[in-house]
Amino acid sequence: MAKLYEISEKLRNLKEIWMSCIDEETGEFDETKQQEIDEMLEIIKEELNSKAESVATYILNEQSDLVALENEKKRITNRVKKQNAHIQSFLSYVKTCMMKMGENEIKTPLATMKIQKNRPSVVIYDPSKLSEEFLVAKYEPSKTKIKEAIENGIEVAGAYIESNSTSLKIK
């Protein structure tokens, strides 16, 4: 099977052949080569269709793999959260038992467990009561608002609407 760039090259060559069939003085087309050009064009179209089908199949497989990977990522993320919660539960249980027994430290051949005082940490119990000096704002462009403004004739510095953009969809 021909490569996509090879098919493009064949099309360029066919265009050159077609252009060479035009008489420079009269501008008339040499009909004797028309059938040959049509046959070559048909072969190139078949190659392009075949290649496009192969590329589409490859992309669909890659998209399917991507969905599977995203699902696996979610599954693993949930598993990590459960495992972390399980560990935290055990730590809390051991800490509670040690505190009930009045023990601050337990040494074993494999590990040492010690209850230690943590550094002071801030607890925010009602964010709505905080003054602005303690808040951090995250600003990001709103493409929807920018598009509406530009469409309404407002010039937006730093943005424009691109209307010549294309993409390839595979169904």
Secondary structure, 3 states (H helix, E strand, C coil): CCCHHHHHHHHHHHHHHHHHCECCCCCCECHHHHHHHHHHHHHHHHHHHHHHHHHHHHHHHHHHHHHHHHHHHHHHHHHHHHHHHHHHHHHHHHHHHHHHHCCCEEECCCCEEECCCCCCCCCCCCHHHCCHHHCCCCCCCCHHHHHHHHHCCCCCCCCCCCCCCCCCCCC
